[in-house]
Amino acid sequence: MTDTLQALHSHGFDMSTVVPPEPGTPARVHVQCSQCEALAINGHACHEYGCPNTTYACVECGDTVDHRGATCGDCVFQHLEG
């Protein structure tokens, strides 16, 4: 459960928490963001459109970047060297 919570925090869901389980039920994670009304759709955490906490994947390597269609600094540096 800790890995799931860390992954959510790294994707901008900074207020997400583990919900203590009730007897006979598994623990759950409550998806929350400090900048929008985040929600989970079919188990996939989603920010509202335009949320400043939204993260995107680098188009080259998949690492986290700030803007859709952006390339991370490592990939840009590799293109400049090459």
N, C-alpha and C positions, 0 to 999 in steps of 0.2 A: 504494500500500500504506500510505503514511503517513496518508492520509485515513481509511482503514478503522481503523487503529490509534487515531487521535484520536477517532473516533466511538465505538469500544468503550470507551475511557477515560472519555469524557463520560457513558456510560451505566453506569458503575460497574464495568466490567471492568478494574480498575486494574493488574492484573499481566499483561495480555495482551502478547504479544511477536510479532515477525515471526520465523518459522522460516526459516533460510537454505535456499535451494533446493538440491536435489541435481541433478547433471547431467541435463538433459532434463526436469526438472519445474519448474513455476512455484513462486514463493515462497508460503508459507502464513502464516496468522496463528493462533497458539495462544491460545485464549480462556481467560483465568484471572481469578479474583476473589480478593482477599485475605480475604473474609469468608464464602465458600461454595465448594462444588464446582461451579463454573460449567461449562456444556457447550454445544455447538452441536448443534441438532436441525435437520436439513435446511438447514444454513447459517445458521440463526437462533440468535444467542447468547442463552442463558437463565441466569438466576440461580435458585438454589434458593428455594422459597417461604419468605418471611420474612427473606430476606437484607437487611441494612441498607444495602447498596449499590444496591439496586433503585431505579430511577428510573421516573417516570410522566410522561405528557403532560398539560398543562393542558387542562381540558375546553373552554375557550374558544378558545385560540389554538394549542395544541400544544407550547408551550415546556415545558422540563423542570421538574417539581415533585417534591416528596418523597412525596406520598401519592396513592393512586388516587382519582380523582374530585375532586381539589383544583383550585383556580383559582390561577394565578400572581398575584403582587403587582400587576403592571401591569393585569391584567384586573379585579381587585378594585378598584383605584383608579379605573379608568374607570367602573365601576358606581356608585361613591360620588359621583363628579362629576356623572354623568348623571342 
